[in-house]
Amino acid sequence: ITMTTSTSTTDPREPNNQPPTTINPDLAAERAQSPFNPLSITHFLDGSPEITNRRRHLESWIIRDPTGIFDNDDNNYLHRTERHTRALAKFVRLVELCRAAGVGTTTNGGDDETNSQAVRHLEGEITATPEFQTLVYTCSDDPFPTSLHWVMFVPNILTLCDAEQQSRWLPLCRDWKMIGCYAQTELGHGSNIRALETTATFLKGGVDGASEGGEWVINSPTLTSAKFWPGTLGKTANHAMVIAQLIDGEGKARGIHNFLVPLRSMEDHTLLPGVETGDIGPKIGYNNMDNGFASFKNVRIPRRNMAMRFATVDEMGKYGKVEGGSSSDAASKVAYITMMQVRAYIIHSSNEALAMACTIAIRYSAIRRQGYNGDAEKKRDTNAPNEFQVLDYRQQQYRLLPLLAASYAIFFTGKHVLARLKDIENQLVSGASTITKTVVGDIHATTSALKSYATTFTADGIEDCRKACGGHGFLVCSGLVELSNTYLQSCTVEGDNQMLPQQVVKVLLKLVAAVQSGDESLLKEYEMTDMNYLVDPLKALMEKGGDVPTKSTFAFPSDATAKDFMDIPTLLAAFQHRSACLLLDVAMQLQSSMGTSSAQQAWNDALLAMARASRAHASYLLLRDFFNGLRDEEQKGKGSCLGPEEVTVLSQCLTLLALYWMDKFLQDFLQIQCLSSSHIPLMREALLGAMTTLRPSAVGLCDARDFSDFRLKSALGKYDGDVYPAIMEAARRDPLNTEAGEGGVGLGYEESLKRLIVGGVGEYHASVGGSKEKQGVSGTMSRL
């Protein structure tokens, strides 16, 4: 295995290193009319043409692996137990490929970002490399059972454990001797981590003085305290980063802390004394993953198995904070950042999940024809009627094109959030500069709002793509069923989407108070935050005052035309003021309600308004980051992978998405009087025009994502458009067909169906004069 690269005209993922030469004529026509170069957008999404070539080469390792272990053709016909064990085999093979190619070694090169991260990762740590991530994305039809090891377990060691602990544990993690998970959620507690029941009680000198440095005794005191849901926990992990209530040597509760708890022997994988773990059972999707449960009964671990970068407990059981470069609340901030990084990855991965669904549905909609077209001059061929492409129907465009546009918006925002989080984390861990609570609160609000909105939108969007494929979308071989079922967990994991808006608004209300105070020094703290865009409209609203619900200080003019609704800065202003007005409505509702009810009841009554405010905040951030990202690329000129044609088509996506959301949430804009009823026809005329403009680019924008057929795993979304043979091939592969008996006799015939058809158990016998008489013809004589 070598890290060679391909040229832009070849594709090592395909036979003979070339894309398919025979293409469905409808797809070929779609690609011919594309007004931009999809490969330029591919290079931009990857980072450069060189990275695109490298990614394709890495994907070819998986697609062409001689062992065949990565083959997905039989996935739809396997039980989840088989899927789980095959996923383990796939991952072990992936590690072998990485080691054979030298992935993770300092001589392996990589971009500047990778090299800067290498300071914090050991040489030979493959999971920190972009190559590893590419390989995982390529072959992970469901997530690997091991994935929480590098997503949560190792990052916790890096951020919350001190240097000595890292020196002991990270080499074991790198070499896959220690495989870990992150055990926070309990059977009875999820988002409210302060209520977790698992305990870690300090025991001086250990039991009978066996451990001179002291020990922790980990217990699950109730049924509801059992850890439940953590990925990798069920059968794969041999260690867990357990989140538990710390009880120090004085018997004083010190809140939740992290403890590295061995679960299984590192020699034979058997459970250790006092530990019970298992898989939680079948789920809607995500079934390669052994989401698990765990309970602990007097499990003893060394004192130094508590994460001690920011807090310590000495041999006498005395609890203390680590003094030095970091602030006293650094531990809580780092814990926040670790949690938010997972949310940020969920946000960013939404763009690919939604783009995959759009690629399948849009390609199929370009191929599938339905409805007689009497205006057509000639038939497609001698045997086919003149039918419309399904993608030409306005309903289909309204269902699919905004989803495609949103996938690009989520890409830009996900990229922005991940970069910002990495910068904050580096500053916190190094102690090089002060990260204020305002900044931490802002990024918390950003990730919470975006996670709630983007994952809900994506989950709904994938399902809409499935429905848009008609009856064939109901087939598992469409690829959309498993994609939808696997993605659904994103709406709940790392914060339930219905609960997160409370956390968003709680942060944003502090900004409202700061604006209301008029303290400019306080407002200065918000200058580098995502929510700073709210300051000016909030000031204007407060100066005007008096309106309930809040009336926007920005509105489309009475003589507006459809063209005004195509102007991106104007659309952004409308979304900006919508967010400010809905937020101020929440503040005023709370203030009013507290005069007649308790604070808790007032908060509860405002939850629906909070959900609207959080949604408005998230949608503005998505549109703003899309706009800023395109502007930055324009300013780079020839230094950007995107040329003028690519910037234009992506700007068309931005315009369509803004108009689509304005139409979807029209009531918000009418309520704040940013729009009037007379504007609605103009806005919808602009929306129709935006769909018309983007329609020729639809397939090209899907192709720009560069998903191989191997990754899509879809009979409907094949690059060559050869859909119908693929559907029939998938049907013929089903065990009901492949395991049929001689003459095509189906499974279950001899055991059951034969008794009905031949044996006569279903025959009707009428009573005639007290006796039963056979009626009709039975067995093989019947031809009814």
Secondary structure by P-SEA (a helix, b strand, c coil): ccccccccccccccccccccccccaaaaaaaaaccccaaaaaaaaaccaaaaaaaaaaaaaaaacccccccccccccccaaaaaaaaaaaaaaaaaaaaaaccccccccccaaaaaaccccccccccccaaaaaaaaaccccccccccccccaaaaaaccccaaaaaacaaaaaaccbbbbbcccccccccccccccbbbbbbccccccccccbbbbbbcccccccccccccccccccccccbbbbbccccccccbbbbbccccccccccccccbbbbbccccccccccccbbbbbccccccccccccccccccccccccccccccccaaaaaaaaaaaaaaaaaaaaaaaaaaaaaaaaaaaaaaaccccccccccccccccccccccccccaaaaaacaaaaaaaaaaaaaaaaaaaaaaaaaaaaaaccccccaaaaaaaaaaaaaaaacaaaaaaaaaaaaaaaacccccccccaaaaaaaaaccccccccccccaaaaaaaaaaaaaaaaaaccccccccccccccccaaaaaaaaaaacccccccccccccccccccccccaaaaaaaaaaaaaaaaaaaaaaaaaaaacccaaaaaaaaaaaaaaaaaaaaaaaaaaaaaaaaaaaaaacccccccaaaaaaaaaaaaaaaaaaaaaaaaaaaaaccccccaaaaaaaaaaaaaaaaccaaaaaaaaaccccccccccccccccccaaaaaaaaaacccccccccccccccccccccccccccccbbbbbcccbbbbcccccccccc
